[in-house]
Amino acid sequence: MPQWTEIKIEIHTADVDKASDIANMVVPYGIYIEDYAALEQEVQEIAHINLIDEELLQKDRTKAYIHIYLEPDVSPAEAVAFLSERFTSEGIDHKIDTSGCAEEDWRNNWKKYFNPTPVGEKLLIRPSWRDDFDPEGRAVLNIDPGLAFGTGNHETTRLCLELIEKYIKVGGSVLDVGCGSGILAIGALLLGAESALGVDIDPIAVDTAKDNAKINGVEDKFSVICGDLTEKVSGKFDLIAANIVADAIIELSGKVKQFMKEDTVYIMSGIIDLRRDQVVNSLEPDFDIIEEHGENGWVCLAAKAKNI
């Protein structure tokens, strides 16, 4: 019988909300949170009793645990790499433990979970190790995620690529913030962009994105820098994409106008539906939402800046 995998993440209780948002990017269901910081108050409110099991009272109130349960066909390797990358970029101290499968199994066998996948009308995402595919006239985006998140299998990536396909300008320039494997920028180049800049806080992601650019023959058009959001970015771009988490999008949106032209399209993904209104409210003073797509609890937005 196929075996599910449990990922257990230890964090500080102060980081529960932000960490759970990131965990929801891996799987929008099958998540359980242990948080005993307000144990007595919660028991009193729910059960109206003061008697609490001694074992519960001994729990470390400074630590919380997020349990994620992955289906058998989901790669634990990519999930763990993504979680570690995003927690680190958000400054969240964490420990990640997996159970339900042997470490050597998921380290060696994760590639079998990725298949050539059509995205939008013009792209086919092909894992670099798969030769059994028919592009059927689509541009082939060869991807090797390595230890960086982004293979095209997740809703957030697909939604972003679909909007990039719609709004990309042939000969235009692209900025990919939190580029991970580089899939969005490379996809934009294959769809007609002339140049792309990717930025990611994780040096492993930067190296992976550079390798993927070479695999796709676009290394001369794609530059990647290591940095936090746009701290090292300069210039203006025809399209800006950010497939990150809601809090990072809110922070980015306060800075991104300086990199936009009058008709630049700003595409945002990685937003769980519960955070949609908060993100939109943060955009309203400076941006007009021109399109919104959702899938399986995820939201992707396209916007243009006001008054440029």
Salt bridges, closest charged atoms under 4 A:
GLU6 OE2 - HIS67 ND1 2.58
GLU10 OE2 - LYS63 NZ 3.41
ASP21 OD2 - ARG275 NH1 2.20
GLU34 OE2 - HIS67 NE2 2.57
GLU40 OE1 - ARG61 NH1 3.04
GLU85 OE2 - ARG86 NH1 3.41
GLU90 OE1 - LYS18 NZ 3.66
ASP93 OD2 - HIS12 NE2 3.76
GLU103 OE2 - ARG107 NE 2.94
ASP131 OD1 - ARG126 NH2 2.80
ASP132 OD1 - ARG130 NE 2.81
GLU155 OE1 - HIS154 ND1 3.76
ASP238 OD1 - LYS261 NZ 3.05
ASP247 OD1 - ARG275 NH2 2.62
GLU251 OE2 - LYS255 NZ 3.21
ASP263 OD2 - LYS169 NZ 2.39
ASP277 OD1 - ARG276 NH1 2.83
ASP286 OD1 - LYS257 NZ 3.86
ASP288 OD1 - LYS306 NZ 3.80
GLU291 OE1 - LYS166 NZ 2.78
GLU291 OE2 - HIS293 NE2 2.58
GLU292 OE1 - ARG276 NH2 2.86
GLU295 OE2 - ARG158 NH2 2.73
